[in-house]
Amino acid sequence: MTPESFHAVQGPSSYRITLFFGPEPVEGVSNVQACVFNVKKRSWKAGTQVSVEVTLEQLERLRHKMRLRNRIEEILTALAPEERQAYEERVGDLFAQAVAWCKLDLRLQAGLTQENQRIPAGDFVPELDQCVVSRTEHVAAYILSELDLVPDRSSL
């Protein structure tokens, strides 16, 4: 599963979405990270950039609720110890990207105008919690795919 296909896994879309960069700290706010996506609707001549913000607290709460750390660590134990650290360091960023992608999906469902915009950390908080938990398997698959690890389906 590529980053571009994360959204497509959820169903057909009239948008083409690509992760541009992130997560990165939001300037002037100590506990918020943002991922920036390029979003293009088929009927638009050009795409827009959407900055999706999520608090570190929400990311940690979701990671704990999903027991994601335990699930990923189980799969990483199959790696050689000298390789494992590099993979473990990327998991947090990949999780933040997957959560931001879910939040962007929520915005798309609510409607998106053709202009560069930002989705603040305070928007869609309860909806995002529910969305991410319901997509636990997709989030785990996204992370493992980006790490180029193919898990045994029974371990997800």
Summary of the structure (lengths in Angstrom):
residues: 156
radius of gyration: 15.5
end to end distance: 14.8
largest distance: 48.9
contacts: 456
relative contact order: 0.19
helix: 52%
strand: 21%
